[in-house]
Amino acid sequence: MPEAMQPRQVLPEIGSPLHDGNAARTLIVLNPTAGQTDTDRVRKQIGGAFAVRSASFDIVDTTCSGDAERIAREAAGLGYRAVVAAGGDGTLAEVITGLAGTDVPLGIIPQGTANLVAASLGITNDIDKAVDIIVSGYTIPMDVGQLQSGRYFALIAGAGWDAEVMKSATRELKDRLGFGAYLLAALKTVVTPPSALFRITADGQEFEIRAATVLIANIGQVFHAMLPLEFKIAPATSVSDGMLDICIFAPRNLPDVAAVLWKVASKRYVGDQRMIYLQAREIRIDADPSVITQVDGDPAGNTPLEARAIAGGVKVLVAR
């Protein structure tokens, strides 16, 4: 493999002599705990896909939460041509947080449990095809959400039942069952969904509603090989409208859950008080009692949950 194509495993310090040479290099942030695949095999496949395209790259493994954000931010400062998230939606959210506000494009190699953001952008789990997009694709602006903490998200932030499901889908379950871990976790509470009194503030307008869960969606499509149908949880979600979708679901029992799921799957969004939708740029969710929250599948503490839309907050590489 030519010297220019040799991957460097350790990110150089900002200001090092390598800085000027990074403009042609791609930095891959690999989460070795994502998904169910062999990390060494994935690393070799990624390296081989870049090598056959004569594209230079570096690859860095994450070791703990927050690593992907830090590495992406450092890579942007070092002048890399693109930074790639090789992991799941949680890894992707961290990389976006590190890149937001820069001109460095985001690439995606889906390696997680669900990979919903990648699927929504037409990026498959095939490593060779994903690398081809990174090397030969073009960039589009993608809206993202930003939490009060400063963290960004591409997919969904939520409070209540959905966060309980995400919390129950442990790393051990996801390693054994993949996407099935989420389905199993949901089944544990599907007979009697939890309920809380939510107080929602959307662009300054406040109202209260009793519900099982409240979602803030940037990308609202949920589809997977294990699901018989594609779910678009909100009627108007878009990565380019500068808005976030508020999705309120209030099923009280198993028949309600089945009815809501069927209506979402068949895109019948109106006329049912168990499912309410609106859009806003700035959102705050409080709950009584306080409920847990999640961001792109990762636990994120308890309510309140605050988010705002960042129009075109990140550039993402997609297929031509």
C-alpha positions in Angstrom: 0.0 0.0 0.0 1.5 3.4 -1.0 2.7 5.5 1.9 0.0 8.1 1.3 -2.6 5.4 1.8 -1.2 4.0 5.1 -3.6 4.7 7.9 -2.3 6.5 11.0 -3.9 5.1 14.2 -3.2 8.1 16.4 -4.5 11.6 15.7 -1.5 14.1 15.5 -1.5 17.1 17.7 -3.0 20.3 16.3 -0.2 22.3 14.7 2.0 19.3 13.9 3.8 19.1 10.6 1.1 16.7 9.3 -1.5 19.5 9.4 -0.9 20.8 5.9 -1.0 17.3 4.5 -4.4 16.5 5.9 -6.4 18.3 3.2 -6.5 15.2 1.0 -7.0 12.8 3.9 -10.2 11.4 5.4 -10.4 10.7 9.1 -12.5 7.7 10.1 -13.9 7.6 13.7 -14.6 3.9 14.4 -16.7 2.8 17.3 -15.4 -0.8 18.1 -18.5 -1.5 20.2 -21.1 -0.6 17.6 -23.2 -3.3 16.0 -22.5 -7.0 16.0 -19.5 -7.3 13.6 -15.9 -8.1 14.0 -14.0 -4.8 14.4 -10.7 -6.0 12.9 -12.6 -7.3 9.9 -14.5 -4.0 9.6 -11.2 -2.0 9.9 -9.6 -4.1 7.1 -12.6 -3.7 4.9 -12.6 0.1 5.3 -8.9 0.3 4.7 -9.2 -1.9 1.6 -12.1 0.1 0.2 -10.1 3.4 0.5 -6.9 1.8 -0.8 -8.5 0.5 -4.1 -9.7 4.0 -4.7 -6.2 5.5 -4.0 -7.8 7.6 -1.3 -5.6 8.4 1.8 -7.2 8.1 5.2 -6.5 7.8 8.9 -8.6 5.7 11.4 -9.0 6.2 15.1 -11.0 4.0 17.5 -13.2 5.4 20.2 -12.7 4.1 23.7 -15.4 5.8 25.7 -18.4 8.2 25.4 -17.4 11.6 24.1 -14.4 10.3 22.2 -16.1 10.6 18.8 -17.0 14.3 19.4 -13.5 15.2 20.6 -11.8 13.4 17.7 -14.1 14.9 15.1 -13.5 18.4 16.5 -9.7 17.9 16.5 -9.9 16.5 13.0 -11.8 19.5 11.7 -9.1 21.8 13.3 -6.4 19.7 11.6 -7.9 20.4 8.2 -9.1 16.9 7.1 -11.2 16.8 3.9 -13.9 14.9 5.7 -14.6 13.1 9.0 -16.5 9.8 8.9 -18.6 8.2 11.6 -18.2 4.4 11.5 -20.7 3.3 14.0 -24.4 3.7 14.9 -26.7 6.7 15.3 -25.1 7.5 18.7 -21.6 7.7 17.2 -23.0 9.8 14.4 -24.5 12.2 16.8 -21.2 12.7 18.6 -19.3 13.3 15.3 -22.0 15.8 14.2 -21.5 17.6 17.5 -17.8 17.8 16.8 -18.3 19.0 13.2 -21.2 21.4 13.7 -20.3 25.0 12.8 -17.4 23.9 10.5 -17.2 23.4 6.8 -15.8 19.8 7.1 -18.1 17.3 5.5 -19.6 14.3 7.4 -19.2 10.8 5.9 -21.1 7.8 7.2 -20.2 4.1 7.3 -23.2 2.4 9.0 -22.0 -0.1 11.6 -24.6 0.3 14.4 -27.7 -1.5 15.6 -30.2 0.6 13.7 -28.4 3.1 11.4 -31.6 5.1 10.8 -29.9 8.3 9.7 -27.8 6.5 7.1 -30.8 4.6 5.8 -32.8 7.9 5.5 -30.0 9.3 3.4 -29.8 6.2 1.1 -26.5 4.9 2.6 -26.5 1.2 3.0 -24.6 -1.1 5.4 -22.3 -2.2 2.6 -18.9 -0.8 3.5 -17.6 -0.6 0.0 -20.6 1.4 -1.2 -20.4 3.7 1.8 -16.7 4.4 1.2 -17.5 5.1 -2.5 -19.9 7.8 -1.4 -17.3 9.2 0.9 -14.7 9.4 -1.8 -16.9 10.2 -4.8 -20.1 11.6 -3.5 -21.2 15.2 -3.0 -22.3 17.2 0.0 -25.8 18.4 1.0 -26.7 20.6 3.9 -28.6 18.7 6.6 -30.6 20.2 9.4 -29.8 19.0 12.9 -31.2 19.6 16.4 -29.2 21.1 19.2 -29.9 20.4 22.9 -29.4 23.0 25.6 -26.3 21.2 26.7 -24.8 21.9 23.2 -25.0 18.4 22.0 -26.4 17.9 18.5 -28.6 15.2 17.1 -29.6 14.1 13.6 -32.5 11.7 14.3 -34.7 12.0 17.4 -34.7 13.2 20.9 -37.4 11.9 23.2 -38.9 11.9 26.6 -40.9 9.1 28.3 -41.7 5.7 26.9 -39.3 5.8 24.0 -36.4 6.6 26.3 -37.4 3.8 28.6 -37.2 1.4 25.7 -33.8 2.7 24.7 -32.5 2.3 28.2 -33.9 -1.2 28.4 -32.1 -2.2 25.2 -28.7 -2.8 26.9 -25.4 -3.2 25.1 -25.5 -6.9 25.9 -29.0 -7.2 24.3 -27.9 -5.3 21.2 -24.8 -7.4 20.8 -27.0 -10.6 20.9 -30.1 -9.4 19.1 -29.2 -6.3 17.1 -32.3 -4.3 16.3 -34.4 -7.0 17.9 -33.1 -5.6 21.3 -35.3 -2.6 20.8 -38.3 -4.7 19.9 -37.9 -6.9 23.0 -37.5 -3.8 25.2 -40.7 -2.3 23.8 -42.6 -5.6 24.4 -41.9 -5.4 28.1 -44.1 -2.3 28.5 -46.4 -2.6 25.5 -49.4 -3.9 27.6 -49.6 -0.8 29.8 -47.5 2.1 28.4 -46.3 4.6 31.0 -48.0 8.0 31.3 -47.0 11.5 32.5 -48.4 15.0 32.3 -46.2 16.8 29.8 -45.9 20.5 29.5 -44.6 21.5 26.1 -43.4 24.9 25.0 -43.1 25.3 21.2 -41.8 28.6 19.8 -43.2 30.3 22.9 -46.6 28.7 22.9 -47.2 26.4 26.0 -49.7 23.6 26.5 -50.2 20.5 28.7 -51.1 17.0 27.6 -51.0 13.5 29.2 -49.1 11.1 27.1 -46.7 8.1 27.0 -44.0 9.8 25.1 -43.1 13.1 23.3 -40.5 13.0 20.5 -38.6 15.8 18.8 -37.8 14.5 15.4 -35.3 15.8 12.8 -35.4 12.6 10.7 -38.6 10.7 11.4 -38.2 7.5 9.3 -37.8 4.2 11.0 -37.3 1.2 8.9 -35.3 -2.1 9.2 -35.2 -5.6 7.7 -36.9 -6.9 10.9 -39.9 -4.6 10.5 -42.6 -5.5 7.9 -43.3 -1.9 7.2 -41.6 1.5 7.0 -42.6 3.9 9.7 -42.5 7.6 9.1 -43.4 8.8 12.6 -44.4 12.3 11.5 -46.0 13.5 8.3 -43.7 16.4 7.5 -40.2 15.5 8.7 -37.5 16.8 6.5 -33.7 17.4 6.8 -33.9 20.7 4.9 -37.0 22.6 6.3 -35.2 24.2 9.3 -37.9 22.8 11.6 -38.2 20.1 14.2 -41.3 17.9 14.5 -43.0 17.4 17.8 -44.7 13.9 18.0 -47.0 13.2 20.9 -48.2 9.6 21.4 -50.7 8.8 24.1 -51.7 5.1 23.9 -53.1 3.8 27.2 -53.2 0.1 26.6 -52.2 -2.7 24.1 -55.1 -2.0 21.7 -54.2 1.7 21.6 -50.6 0.8 20.9 -51.6 -1.4 18.0 -53.9 1.2 16.6 -51.3 4.0 16.8 -48.6 1.8 15.1 -51.0 0.8 12.3 -52.0 4.4 11.7 -48.4 5.6 11.6 -47.4 2.7 9.3 -50.4 3.5 6.9 -49.6 7.3 7.1 -52.9 8.2 8.6 -51.7 11.0 10.9 -54.8 13.1 11.5 -58.1 12.6 13.4 -56.8 10.7 16.4 -56.1 12.4 19.8 -53.7 9.5 20.7 -51.2 11.0 18.1 -50.6 14.8 17.8 -48.1 16.6 15.6 -46.8 20.1 15.3 -43.6 21.8 14.2 -41.4 24.4 15.9 -37.8 25.8 15.9 -37.4 25.9 19.7 -38.9 23.3 22.0 -38.9 22.6 25.7 -40.5 19.5 27.3 -41.2 19.2 31.0 -43.0 16.3 32.7 -44.8 15.5 36.0 -43.5 13.2 37.2 -40.1 13.8 35.6 -39.3 11.2 32.9 -36.0 10.0 31.4 -34.9 11.2 28.0 -32.8 9.9 25.1 -31.0 11.4 22.1 -30.4 9.3 19.0 -30.9 6.2 21.0 -28.6 7.1 23.9 -29.8 7.9 27.4 -29.7 11.6 28.2 -30.8 12.1 31.8 -34.3 13.4 32.7 -36.7 16.1 31.7 -36.6 19.0 31.1 -35.5 18.4 27.5 -34.8 21.5 25.3 -33.9 21.5 21.7 -33.7 24.0 18.8 -33.4 23.5 15.0 -30.1 24.3 13.3 -30.9 24.7 9.6 -28.1 23.2 7.5 -26.1 22.6 10.6 -23.8 20.0 9.0 -22.7 19.0 5.5 -23.1 15.3 4.8 -21.7 13.3 1.9 -24.4 11.4 -0.2 -24.4 9.4 -3.4 -24.3 11.2 -6.7 
